[in-house]
Amino acid sequence: MACAYWVAMENADPRILPVDAVSPAASIMVEAARVLQSGALVILPTETVYGVAADPRVEGAEDRIYAAKERDRGKPIPLLAGSLAVVERLGAILSPRARRLAKRYWPGPLTLVLACGGKAEGFRVPDHPVAGAVLKAAGGVLRVTSANISGEPAARTVAAAVAALGSRVALALDAGPAPLGRESTVVDATGESLKILRQGVISQEAIMNRRCVLFVCTGNTCRSPMAEYLLRRWLGSDSEWDADSAGVSAVDGQPASEGAVQAMAGKKADLSSHASRFLTRAHIDDADLIVVMTGAHKRAVEQRFPGTADRIVLLNAFSSVHPGEDVPDPFGMKADVYRAIRDEIDAAMPELVMYLRGLVRNG
């Protein structure tokens, strides 16, 4: 049936379906998924440019992208995924720096080339409601590249995409012009250092020169992830600093505690995709400043990683509300305790931000 559907469609002009860019109709998303699952190609909007998508699980579908775009077979086609968690489930390996980039820019205009299954794969999590909804309806991952003939300008509108690819696609979703109108920045993160493969929306300076604050607690499910996400909100998108977190006794891959998720929802921050990480030398080496929740954490980090003492500071050293105190562990406590710990952490953020700015000014 899938092959018959494709044969029927391949010589016809594509259907163009208008779709709300903010709240796409579920019925249209289901139809897009059905077309993809038949092996046909779909033009869809992203925040960067319009893309042409194929279902990687359907034999021959990826080949149709190469044929439609007249693309060199030596150029891999990236995978669009619904979330960082989906990327990790596919087996992608992220270094600490790659994970920080993913947390900061996903969903968004960043493509990360990662080691995955013995080869390099490009991944992006798009920041467009239509692309996200199609991904969800189609199973979470699609092969997607710009909807244009290779070497020609990328398409910012569905009209330009259809003019380029024509009857080689079966369906086109029209959500208006792509907001950014420029392709994603592509970063090779397969090695120890990062390499810009294509300069796009995100500047090289933003990718390469950002410093890191590493928050450390015990299990990396409560205090340190709350601190990580709170600092990001305080810093904003244009800061020279980024935030990360890990735990001295963490078990890799555990979700944030429900109490932390609910507490941070009150600050309009989503911890639902957080996965805990055991503190390693790679995390320490990637950090310019290590901020711990308690004196015990400070001692544990210093003992495990000698030579780090001059980079470690207690979070509440920046607090006028709880100066120099340990931040208590709310794990297993009631919601009001989590909110109180969240607010204690948040109270230290203004002075921490000022301190970070001073470090930048002083080199």
N, C-alpha and C positions, 0 to 999 in steps of 0.2 A: 504493500500500500504506500509506504514512504517513497519508494522509487517511482511508482506511478504518479504520485503527486508532484514529484520534482520534474518528471518528463513533461507533465501537463503545464507546468509553470515556466520552464526555462526559456521558452520562446515568446512569452507574453510580457507586456509592460508590467512593472510591479504595481501592486495596489498601494496606494498612499492613504494611511489612516491618520487623521488629526488626533492628537492626544494631549490632554492637559499636562503641562510641564510640571505642575506641582502635585496634582492628585490624579494620576492616570487611572482610567477605568480598568477595573479588574478583568472585564471581558476581553478588552484589547490585549492585555498582558497574557491572558490564557491563549488567545489566538496567536500571538507572536511566539509563544513557547511551542505551540502545535506546529507552526511552520518550521521552526528550528529543528524540532524533533523529527520532521519529515526529511531532513537533510538539506533543505533549502536555506538561502541566505536572507538575513533581515538587516535593513539599515535602521540604526537606532541613534538617538541623541545621547551625548555625554556632555559634561560641563566644558570639555576642551573643544572637540570637533565632533562631527557625525562619524560613526563607525559602522563597519559592516561585520556582522556576527555570524558565527556558525557554532553548532553544538559539537564539541570535541568527541562526544561519545558516539556520534553517527559516522559510520565509515564513509569516507569520501567527501564529507562536508568541508573539512579544512582545505582539501584540494580545490574546491570550488572558489574559495577565497583567493587562492593563488591565481586561478584562471581568470576570475573576474577583475582582479587588479593588475593582471599581467606582471605579477610580482616574482622576483628572483626566488627560486626554491631554497636558496641558501640563507634567506632572511627569515628567521623564525617569526611566528605570529604570536603576540602576547595573549595571556589569559586575563580576562576580567573576572573578578571574584566578588562575592557579596560582602566579604569581611576579611579581616586579618585572620580570624579563626579558620575560615575556609581555606585560606592560603596555607596555613600550617597543617591542616588536615590532609592536604594534598602532598605533604612531605617536604615542603620548602624549608630550607635551613636559613635562619636569620641570625646574623651576628648582632652583638649589642647595638652597634651603630645603625645597622639596617633596621632593627626593631624600633629604635628611636625615631627614625625617619618614617617608618610605617605608622607609628602611633601619632606622630605630628601631622602627617600629610594625607593619611587615609581616613575616610574617603577623600579623594582629591587628585590633582594632576601630577602624580608621581608614579612612574613605572620603575619597579625594582627588579633587576635581573638577579635571581637567586639560584643557588645550587638546589636541585630537586630531582630525586630519583636518578642520580648519576649523570645528570646533564644540567645545563643552564636553562632556566625558564624566566620569561618576563611576566610580572604580575602587576595588576593595578586594581584598586577598589574605587570605582567611579563615584563622584559626588553629584549625581543627577537622579532625581526621583524616578524618571522613566527607565533609565538604565538599571537602577537598583531593583525596580519592580520586575523588569524582564528577567534579570538574573534570578530573582527569587522564584518566579514562575517556572523557569527553565532548569532549576536544580542547583543554582548557586555558582556556576562557572561556565564561561563561554570563551571561544577564541574570537577576539575582536581586534581589528586594526582600522586605520582611517579609511573612510569610504571615498576613495579616489583611485585613479590609475597611478601606479607607482611612479614617483618622480614628479607628479603634478601636484598643485596646491591642495591642501586638505580642505574638505567641504565644511563650511560653517552652517549651511542650511540644507534642508532635505532636498530642495530643488537642485542644488549643486551636486549632491551625492547621487541623485537619480540620473542627472545628466551625464555623470561620469560612468556609472555602472549599469544603468538601464535595465534591460531584460535579464541581466545576469543575477538579479536579486528578485525574490518573490514578494517581499513586503517591505514597506518603508513607513516608519513612525515619525510623524511630523509634530514636533513640540516647539516649533519656532527656532530662531537662531541659537546656536550653541553659545552659552554665556561668555566663555573666555575667548573662543575663536582662535586658539593656538594650541598646538599639541603638547602633550605631557613631557616633563623632563624625565629622561631615562638614565638610571644610575646602575652601574654594575656593582653589585654588592656580594659577588661570589668569593672574593678574596679578603685578605686582612684589611686592605684599604679600599676606599670608595673611588670610582672612576665615572665621570660624566660621559655618557655615550651620546646623548643628544640634549642640547640646551633647549628647554621649553619654557613653560609658564614659571616654574620655580628657578630662581637664579642659582648659579654655581656657588656664589658666596653663601647663600642661605643653606645649601646642602653641605658644603665643605668646612665652613668656618664656625659653625654653631658649637658652643661649649655645653657641657653636660653637668647637671646636678643629679646625683644618685641618692635617692632616699632609701634607707635601710631600716627594716624592723625584723621581727622574728619569722613569721610565716608568709609575709608579702601578700596577705589577703585583706588586711584592714588598714593599719596606720600608713604604711609607706605608699600604697596605691592612692589613698585619699590625698596624701601630701603631693604626690606626683601630679595628679589631675588638678588640684587646687593651684599649684604653682603655675601650671600651664595657663590657667585662666588669668592669673595675675600678670603673667609676662606678656600675653598677647602673641599674635602671630609674627610680629616683626622683631622680636627680641633676639639678641645674640645667644641666648641661653635656651636649652631644652631640659626636660626632666625625664627621669627614669626611676625604676625602683627594683628592689630585690630583697630577699630575706636570708638571714644567717642560718636558719633552720628550715627553709622552705622546701616543699615538695613541688617539683616542676609541674606546671599545667593546672593547678587548682584555681577555681574561679574566686573572684572577690567574695567575701562573706556577704550574705544577704543584708545584714545590718549596714555594712559599708555601702552597698549598692543603693539602698534606700536613703541613707543619709546624704550621699552625694547627689541623688536625684533632686534633693531639696536645693542644691546649688546648680541645678541644670547641667550636671556632668554625668555621663553614662559610663559606669564601671562594668557593665554587663559583659564586655568582651575581654576584660582583664584576665590574664593567666599568670599565676605566680611563677617566680624563678628563684632557684637556689643561687646565692651569691658566689660568683666565680672570679678568678683573676681577670678574665676578659672584661667583666663589668667594672672592676676596680681600675683597670688600665684605661678604660674609656671615659672615666669620670674625672672632671676637673675639681669637683667639690663633692664630698661624701657627707650627707646629713643624716644623722642617726636619731632614733627616737629616745634611747636611754643610754646611760653610762655603760650598762652591760653590753649593749650593741657596740659601743665604741671600743671597749676592751676586746670583744670578740673579733672585730675587724682588724684591729692592730695586731693581735696575736696570730691570726690566720694569714695576714698580708703585711709583713714587716715593711717599714718605710712609708706607711700611709698616714702616720699621725698628723702631719702638717696639713693634710687635706680633709681631716674629719672634724665635724663640729656637731654639737647637740642642737636639735631643732629649736628648743626653747631658749637657747642662747640669744635668739632673735625676738623673744617674747617679752612684752612688758606686763602681761597678765600672769604668766607662769614662768618668770625668769629663772633659767638654769635648771628647771625641774624635768624629770623624766615625763614622757607622754605615756599615760597608762594604756594597757592593752584592753580594748573593748570586746575582744573575741568572746562570743557566747553570751554577751550582755544584752539588755533590752535596748529598744530603739532610741530611747532618750539618752542613754549612755553613749551610743554611737554618735548621736548629734552633738553631744557635749565634747567628745574627742575631736570630731570634725571641726567644731568651732575653735577648740584650743589650737589645733594645727593651723587653721586659717588665720588666727590672731598673730601668728609669727611671720606670715607671708610678707606684709609690707616692709618690715625691716630686712628680711632675707632678700627681697628684690633690690632694695637700696644697696645692700652689701654686694650683690652680684654686679650691679651697675658700676660700683666702685672698683671691683676687680677688673672689669673691662677697661675702665679709664686708666687704671694703673698698669695695664699690660699683663 
